[in-house]
Amino acid sequence: MKRQFLTLVTGAALLAGGAMAHEDVENPTVKARMEVMETIRDNFGTIASMAQGKTAFDAAAAANAKAAALEASTDITTVFETEAMDPKSEAKPEIWTNWDDFADKAAALETSLSGLDTESLEAMKAGFRTVAGACGACHKAYRTE
């Protein structure tokens, strides 16, 4: 279990640390969805940093990060609804051919974020695994490496 947690934490850290260069994106639809995903990434990165012990736990900061990530997660299906591509896009075309599965995975992220308890470090760590798993399940299926 500890190894699984470390794997999830490492994956979240890589996700949080990776730069999404969308300043060169020409397609406004793609740019909008990249901005939504970046908001989720940045805020979940705040939570991941606390869960990993890289930054001190701060319940208020964790709650704010959760709220921002949760709000952005409610926009996922909206910003991906229109099939659009750009050379900078990391989205796979399978999103639109497997829309119901993609939407289910987006809903799973929203649900996991909604249930994330940020009142204590221990509770947040427990919920962190679920959120990281929801992110990973969707990225594995629908994001280019």
N, C-alpha and C positions, 0 to 999 in steps of 0.2 A: 504494500500500500504506500509505503514511504517513497519507493521508486516511482510509482505512478504519479504521486503528488509532485515530486521533483520534475518529472517529465512535463507535466502540465504547467508548472511554474516556469520552467525553462522555455517552453513554447510560447507562453504569454509574454515573457520577457523579450523574446525575439520579435514577436508581433508588435510589442510596444516600442521596441527600439528601431524597427525597420522604418525607413523613410518612404512615405508615399509621395513621390514627386508628381504632383498634379498641376504644377504651374504651367507645364507645356501641353496639357491636355486641351485639344481643340474642340471636342464635342461637349457642349454644355450639360447634356444629360449624364454623361460619364463623369464629368467633373463634379456634379451635384452628388452623385452616389459615392464618389471617392471622399468627398467632404463629410458625408454622413458616417462612412466607415472609419474615417480618421478620428472623428469625434468619439466614436465607440472605443477605438484603439487607444487613444490618448487617455481617456478616463479610466478604462479598464487597466491601463498601464499604471495609473496611480494606485489602484487597488492591488495590482500584482506586486508593485514595489513594497507596499506595506506587508503583504502576505509573505514575501521573501525576506523580510527584515532589512531591506536596503534602505528604507526610510521608516521613521518611527510611526507607529500606528496613531492615527488622528481620526477619531470617530466622525467629526464634522466634515473633514476633508473626504473621508471615505463615503459618507452619505451624499455629499455634493457630487463626487465622481460617479457614484451609482446613479443618481438622479439624471445627470447629463447623458450617461451611456444608455440608460433606460429610455429617455426621451428620444434619443437618436435611433435606438433600435426599433421604435414604433414606425419609423420612416423607411425601413429597409425595403419592404415590398413596394412601397410607393415609388421610391427612386430607382428600383430595378424593373418596374413594370414595363417600361418601354425598352425593347431590345435595341441596344446601342453599343457600339464598340469604338475603340480608339487604340492606337498602338501602345499607349501607356496603361491601358486597362488590364487588370489582373483577373477579370471575370471570365469564366468559361461560358461558351454558348449553351452548355447544358442547363444553365439557369432557366432558359426560356423553353427548352424542350422538356424539362422536368419541373415545371413551375410549381406544381402542388407540393412536391418534396422540398423545393427551395423555400416556399412559403411556410411549410411546417417547421423547417429548421430555423427560419427567422423567428417564428412564434416561440420556438423552444428557447432561443436566446432571450427574447423578451420575458418569458416566464421565469427563466433562471435569474435574470437580473432583478426582476420584481421580487423574487423570494430571497435575494441576497441580504443577509442580516449584517449591517455594518456597525452595530452597537458595541461589539467587542472583537478583538483580534481573533480569538478562537472561533467565534461564529462566522466571521468573515472568511477565515481560512477554509472552513467546512463548505461554505457556499461557493467559494472561489473555484473549487474543482468542478462544480456543476456548470458554472458560467464558462470556464475555460473549455470544458468538454463540448458545450454548445457551439462555441466559436470554432473549435477544431473540426467538428463534424461537418459544418457548412464549408469551411475553407478546404477541407480535404476533397470534398465533392465538387465545389464550384469556384475555386480560386486556383489560378496557375501558380506554380511554385516559383 
